Amino acid sequence: MKNLITDHLDIWTAAQTPKANSGRGRGSNANGHSLHGIKKLRELILELAVRGKLVPQDPNDEPASELLKKIGQEKARLIKNGKIKKQNPLPKITEDEKPQKIPSGWNVTRLGEVLNVLNGRAYKNHEMLQEGTPLLRVGNLFTSDIWYYSDLALEPEKYIDNGDLIYAWSASFGPFIWQGGKVIYHYHIWKLDLFDESCLYKNFLYHYLAAVTEKIKASGSGIAMIHMTKARMEKLVIMVPPLAEQHRIVTKVDELMALCDRLEQEQSQSIETHQTLVKTLLAALTTAGDAKACAQTWQQIADHFEILFTTEQSIDHLKQTILQLAVMGKLVPQDPNDEPASVLLEKIDKEKARLIKAGKIKNQTPLPKITEDEKPFDLPEGWEWVRFNQLIEPNIPISYGVLVPGPDVENGVPFVRIGDLDLINPPKLPEKSIDKEIDRQYERTRLLGGEILMGVVGSIGKLGVAPDSWRGANIARAICRIAPTRLILKQYLIWLLQTDLMQSGFIGATRTLAQPTLNVGLIRAAATPLPPLAEQHRIVAKVDKLMALCDTLKERLHQAQTIQTQLSDAIVGQALA
């Protein structure tokens, strides 16, 4: 088995998949990915253990049939002495329930024949206190650090202590050997009390249950929250090896799991070091003092491109650096023949003055000029620092949408929520519609199509562009509409809004109510770098090209990870065949 691990180290460590949740436990790294190969390796170790393929059988071991007899005798004695209650007999194991191959010296039984499955206690809200005896809930075993307590005096079987074997059986599943001191356990946890620990090694049973947990979960019921019943758990058919082999199995499993731990640690450290290197080199690009220094730094990166950009996160860092260089004026060369941004601003101001004179818009107090302290970096010749609101169509101000949309209305006005926003592939129409009367109260945020939309509640800074099919739709309070002036290039503004410069500024300016909320006034006042119009076009063309290359890199990375994942699965399948 050790050879199976060491001979395929490259596959076990390379196979990664996106992480589904942020729960605790093994198998994840700083890259936000699950180490799929090592996870499959752990599963393989446990599967071989419970099939009798991890360690050799010894014909001199006392067979499991004798152990089961002794356990039965001890169970009868406990019933006779009133220590446990007599239960209804469990059904005999049918031939269909028996495994195809039972190793020499092993035997099969139902779980309820070797241990007592004890229910925890359900608690009402007023019984969950802030002090007293800790109350262990399923969440505390997996993801939650929030604890409740109880002052109730309960029968001894409602408590667990160090070394007790327990099993979570609702929503999240799995066995644990508890090491957290004396606690009360909740209803969604079972205490598994072995009838005779001299015949069945608790640590072996823990590994066995870990190996078959997916099978246990699959036999559960429920849709929103899967759960298992005590009766089904007691009927679970398990294979029991001789006691000496149980101990050999646990020793081998612990040894191999420790090896997996080391593999994970080494892989995580390697990934963290790689991320630090990528961040440091890319940061040097944005802080380079002049074009020569920037070119030298880029050459260092280009010389090692194939080893630097090998993870999704490193490619995302590269994308963000490209955007940052773009809005700093370092991505494309300046052309002294370009009409400067100051002239572009004069044109914008003239258009605004024309609309005021024509009575189309009201004259508003101008935003204060940008101070030197507000400028995060110096701009090239021909660029200008401006307030974001200076780049907006004067007669379509930045505004958020409907406060109280009411219920979904059939044949109503399409209603854009934050989940509908997508820069690449927005839905043809939003799922929700609102009453036409409510829409009439918010005519100011009715969409024409083509507007930039940005999240200002909850998912701060999430972006989308309204497709033409959304014309006539309205937007939620969680979204603000941004209509750039026709005198600048809209796509430049879309790329700008995706930079850390703008996103971190927006997120840093939020205030937390029920959800993080960004004031529209802060968006209007944001310091914004504006290049000449001709350079905006060059920037967008270059960014589009480089982003397409980054997307190609990501696609190749995904393909490579898929192949590595398939290889690890194939090795596991071959080992279990």
N, C-alpha and C positions, 0 to 999 in steps of 0.2 A: 504493500500500500504506500509506503514511504517513497518507493521508486516512482509510483504513479504520480505522486505530487512533484518530486524533484525533476523527473524527466519532462514535465510539461509546465515548468514554472512560467515560461513566457505566455502561455495560453491562459493559465489561471489568473495572472496579474493583469493581462491586457484586456480580458473580456469585461467590459463595463456597460451598464445601461443607465439611463436617466433615473434618478431616485424618485420614487412615487410619493414618499412622505418624509416628514422630518422627525420621525420617531427615533428614540434612542436605540442602541443595540449595535451589533456588529454589522460589517458589510458595507459601510459607506465611507466616502473620502471627502477631502476639502474641496473637491471639484464639483460637488453636488451630484455625484454619480454613485450608483451602487456597484461594488466590485462583484459583478455577476459570476465571474469565474471562481472566486474564492467562496462565494455563497453556494454555488453548485458543488464545490469540493466538500464543504461542510455537510451538505445534504447527502452526498455520496458516502462519506465516512459513517454517518448515522445509519443510512440504509444498509450498508454492508454489515454494520454491527448487528442490526436486528434480524438480518437474514442468516447470521452465523458464518459470514464470509470474511470477517475482519481478523479473527484469530483462529488458530487451528483447534479442533476438538481433541480432547484427551479421553481415551476409552477408560482410563482409571478414575475419572470424575464420577461422583455419585450422580446418577441420572435425575433429571428434573421430575420424573414421575414420582420419585421418592420424596422430593421436596414438596410437591403438591399434596401428597398424602399427609405430611407433617403439618402443612399450612391448614389443611382441612380439619385435622385433629385440634389444632390450636384455636381455630375459629369456633369449633363445637364447644371447647372449654370456656371460651369467652362468653358465648351465649348462655351456657349453663350457669356461669357465675354472675350473670346479669351485667356484664361489662359492655356488651353490645346487644342490640335487638335482633331477634330472629327475623330473617327476611323471607319473602316468597322465593322458592327455588328458581334459579336461573335456568333457561332452556338449555338442553344438551346441544353441543356444537355439532352442526350438520357437516356432511362431507364437503358441501359447497363452500362452507365457511372456512374450512381448513386450508392453510397455505399449500401450494403444490409440492414444495419441498420442505420437509422438517429435518433440520440437521440431527445427526446422531447424538443421542443423549438429551435432546430438547423435548419439550412437550407443549401442548396447547391448552389454554384455559380461558375462561372469561375473567375480565378484570375484577368483577364483583366477587369472584371466588377467592381472591388473594388480598383484598383490601376493602375497607369501609369508605364509601364515598359520602362525605359529610357536607351538608349544605351550610353556607354562610347565612347571615341574617340580613333581611331587607330593612332599610332605615327610612323613616320619615324625615322631612326637612328639619323639623324642630328637634330631632334627636341627634343631628349632626352638629357638634359643638366645636368651640375653638380651643378647648382644653379637656384633658382626661386621657383615656386609653386611646392610642392611635387606631383609626379605622381604615383598614387597607381596602382600597377599591381597585378595580381592574386598571384604571388609568394610571395609578401609582406604580404598577408593574411595568408599564410601557412608556408613557410620555409625560404624565402629569406629576408636578412637584407640589400640587395643592393637596393638603391633608386636612381631614376632619377628625373629630375625636368623639368619644362617648363616655358618659359617666354611669352607664348601666352595668349592673353585676350580672353576668351571664354564666350559664353552665360551662364547664371546662372545655367541652368540645367546640365551643364557639370562638376559641382563641387559637392562635398559632404562635410558635416560637422558633428560635433558631434551629435549623435542621429539618423542619417539617416540609413535607412534599405537598405542594398545592397545584391547582390547575385552574387557569382562567378560561371560562367557557362561553362568554358572551361578547360579541363584536370583535374583540381581540382574543386569540387563543394561544395557549401554550403552558407547559409545566415550569415550575420554579422550585428550587430548594431554598426556602426562606432563610435569610440571614439578617433580618432587620429588627430582632428583638420581639418581645411579646406585643401582639396586636390582635384586634378583632378583625375577622375577615368578612367582607361583604357578600351578599347573596350571589353575585356573579362569579364567585370563586369557590371551588371545592377544596376541602382538606382531604387528602388521600392517606388514610391511616392503615398502614400495613398490619395484617393480622400477626405475622411472624417475621420479624426482621432478620432472624437467624437463618431463614431459608430464602429470602428474596432481598437482594441488595438494592437499597433505595436509590442509589446513584445510577444503577443500571436501569431501573424503571423510569427514572427521570430522562435518561437518554432515549429509552424506547419510546416514551410518550412524545418527546421532541421529534423523533423520526416519523411518527404516524400522525402528527398534529394536523397536517393538511387533509389527511383521510378523515380524521375526526370532524374537522370543520366542514368538509364536504357532505358529511352525513347529518349536519345540523339543519335547522329550519329557520325561516324568517327571510325577509327581503331587505328592509332598511337596516336591520341589525340581526345578523345570524347568531343563533344560540343553540346550545346542546342541552339535552335533557339528562337528568341523573340516570334514568332507566336505560337510555341508550348507552351511556358511558359504562354502566355496570355490565352491559352485554358485549362490550368490546372484546373481540378475540385477540389474545396476545400469545406470543411464543415465549416460553421460559427456558433458558439454558441451565445447565448445572451451576451450582453456586460458585464453584471455583472458576468456571468460565465467565460468569457474570463479572467477577473481579478482574479477570484478564481483559475483558472487553472494555470495562471502564478505564483501566490503566492505559490501554491503547488509544481509546477515544480521546482521553485527556491529553495524551502526548501529541496526537495529530492535530487536535484543536489548538494547542499551544503553538504548533508550527504554523497553522493558518493565521493565528494572531500575529505572529512575527512577520508573515508575508504581508498582512494588511498594514501593519505599522510601517514597514519598509516602503510599501507602495504609497502610503499617505505622506510619509516624509519626502519621498521623491517628488510627488505631485506638488507639495507645498514649496519645495525648493525651486521647482520648475516655474511655478506661478510667480514667486518672488523675482526670479531672474527675468521673466517676461515683463513684469511690471516695471522693474528697474530700467531695463533697456528702452522700453517704450516711453517711460517718463523722461528719459534723457533726450528723446526726440523733441518733446514739447517744451523742454526747458533750454534747448540749445540756443546759444546767444545769437548766432548768425547762420547764414545759409551754409557756410563751409562746415561749421560744427555739426549742423543738422545732417549734412551729406555724409560726414564721417561716421556719425552714429548709425545712420541708415545702412551704411556699408557693413558695419559690424553685425547688424541684424540680418541683412541679406545673406551674408556668408554662412549664417547658421539657421536659415529660415526653416529648413526641414526638421530640425530638432526642437525649435522654439514653438512652432505653432502646430502642436500635436494633440491639443485638447480643445473642447468646445469653448471653455472659459478663456484660453489664450487667444483664440480667434475673435471672441467678443472684445477682449482688451485691444486687439489690433484694430477692430472696427471703430471703437471709441477713440483710439489715437488718431485714426484717419480723420474723423469728424473734428477732433480738437485742432489738429493741424490745419484743417480747412478753414475754420473760423478764426484762426490766428493769423491767416495769410501766409502760411508756410507750405501749403500743399501744391499750389501752382505759382508760377512766376508772375510778378506784377509787370504790367505794361504801362510805361509812362504816357503812352498815347490814349489810355482809357480816360473817359470822362470821370472825374473824381466823384466820390460819394457825396461830397458837399454840394455839388451841382444837382445830383439826384434829390437831395433833401430840399433844395430850393424848389424843384419841380413839384415835390409832394406838398410843400407849404403853399405854393401857388394854387394847386388844385383844391386844397382845403379852403383857401381864401375865396376862391370862386364859388364854392358850395355855400359858404356862409353868406356871401353877397346875394346869392340867388335864393336865400331863405331855405335851402335844403337841409342845413344843419345849424345848430346853435354855436355861437362863439363860446369856447370853454377856456378856463384858466390853463395856461400851458404848464406842463410838468417842469420841475426844476432841471437846470442843466446838470449833466453828469460831472461829479467832482472827481479829482484825481484819485481819491481813496476808493472810489467805486470801480475803478478800472483794474481788472485782475492782471492785465498784461498790455504791453505796447502794441499798437497796430502799425502796419506798413503805411507808407506814403499813399495817399489817395483814399484811405479808409476813414471811417468816422465811428465814434461811439454815439449811440442814440438810445432814446427810450423806446422800448418795444412798441408802445402805442403809436409812435411816429410812423410805423410801417404798416399800419392798419387802414383799410378803406374808411375814410372819415364818416360816411353815412351808414356804415355797418359796424357799430362799435363792438368790442369784446363784451360778451354777455353770457351769463349762465341761463339755464332753461327753467322748465316747469317745476314749481315747488311741490305741489300735491297733485299728481297725475290722476289719481283715482283708479278704479278697476280697469282691467282690459275690456275694450269695447269692440264688438264685431263691426266691421266696416267703418271704424273710426279713423282718426288721423294717426299715421305711423309715428311711433314714439321711440326715439333713439336713447338707449341706455348705455352705460359704460361698457357692458359686455359686448355690445355691437361694434365697438371701435376696433378697426383693424386696418393697418396701412397697406397690407398686401392683398387680402381677400375678404373685404367686407360682405355681409349678406346683401342680397338684392333688396330686401326690405327688412326692417326690424321686426321682431316677433310680436311686440306689444303695440297696441293702438289705444289712443285715448279719445275721450268724448270731444266732439267738435266745439262745444261751448268752452271747454277748458282750453283748447287750442287757441280760440279767439282771444282769450285773455293774455296770451303770450305771442302775439303776432311778431314781436321784435326778434324772436329767436326761431321763426319759421325758416327752414332751410331752402336755399336756391339750388344747391348742388355745387360741389367743388370746395366748400369751406373746410378749413382745418378744424378738427374737434379735439379737445383735450380734457382729460379727467381732472377735476378740481376737488372731488370728494372721494375718499377711499383710495382708489388707484391713481394717485397724484401723478400727472405727467403722461399718462397713457394717451397715445395719439391715434388718430384716424383721419381719413379724408372722406367727406360725404360724397358718395357716387351720385350721378345724375338721377338714378332711380329713387333717391331719397328726397327729391325735390318736393316741397310741400310738407315734409315731416317736421316734427318738433323735437326738442332735446330735453333731457332730464336736468335737474338741478345739479347733478354730479358732473355735468359736462359744460365747458365753455366753448363758444363758437369764435373762431378766429378767421377773419376775412382779410388777407393781405391786400395792400394797395396794388393796383394793376401796374404800377410803375416799378415794382421790384419782381424778382423771379420767385414764385411761390415755392418751388421745390427747394430753393436755397433755405427758405424759412423752415420748411419741413425738416431738412437735415439739421439745421441749427437747433431746433427744438429737441432733437434727440441727443444733443451733446451733454456731457457731464456739466459743462458750464451752466446751461439753462436748467437741466433736470435737478442738479443738486441745489441750485438756487431756489427752485420751486419747492422742493421737498423740505429744505431748511426753513422756508418761510411759512410752513403750514402751522395751523393751530389745531389741537386735538379737542374735538367736541365728542359726539358719539363716535365719529370717524375723523381721521385727518382731513382738514379742509384748507384749501388755498384761496385766499382773497383775490378776486379779479383785479383789484387795484394794484396788487403787487406784481401781477403779470404785466400790466400796462407800464409800470415804472421800471421794469427789469432793464439793466444795462445790456445793450445788444451791439455786437460788432457788425458794421455794414460796409461791405466792399463795393467798388464800382460795379455797375450793372454788367458790363462786359466780363468782369472777373467772376461775378456770380455764375454766369453761364459756364465759364471754364471750370470753376469749382464743382458745380453740379455734374458736369460731364465726367470729371476725374473721379469724384466720389462714387457716381453710379458704376463706373468701370471697376473700381477697387472693391466696392461692396459685392459686385457680382463674382469677383475672384474669391473673396472671403466665403461667399455662399457655396462656391464650388469646393473650397477647402473643407467646409463643414460637411458637405454631402459625401466627399471621399472618406472623411473621418467616420461618419455614420456607417458607411458601407464596410469599412475595416472593422469597426466595433461589432457589426452584425456578424461578420465572418468569424471573429474571435469568439463571440457568444455561441454561435452554432458549433464551433470546434469543441468548446468546453462541454456543451450539451452532448455532443457525439461521444466524447471520451467517457462521460458519466454513463451514457447508455450502453457503451461497449463493456464497461466494467461491471454493470449490473446484469448483462445478458447471460 
